[in-house]
């Protein structure tokens, strides 16, 4: 997706994470994503990439977060999650995180993300944000006999 047609705003309720937030961020994301999907991120990696994590807090607790990575021309939205049980601003916070992500990375030539093809809510959100979907499909393989298909 090219960034030329995207509208972005900076939302003051969204902040860049701090080192002190790492444990809470890790626990937050493991509530929403199977640990098989977040294999790249452990506490050490979170600390190393802390400037590429956006968070939303209510009452000093994280209720929304977004992790991204950058290379020369592309910015990847790796993970985004909102704790809908804890915040009354569900869709607004999702949009605020996404819009702030675009605002901060406005020099990127393109953005990419991966969505589970069964997560219809996430697919609809991404479409509303202007993403066009390709036909790429990722398959995960492991030598762990206890690994279950998903």
Buried (B, 14 or more C-beta within 10 A) or exposed (E): BEBEEBEBEEBEBBBEBEEEBBEBBBEBBEEBBEEEBBEEBEEEBBEEBBEBBBBBBBEEEBBBBBBBEBEEEBBBBBBBBBBBEEBEBBEBBBBBBBBBBBBBBEEBEEBBBBBEEEEEEBBEBBEEBBBEEEEEEEEEEEEEEEEEEE
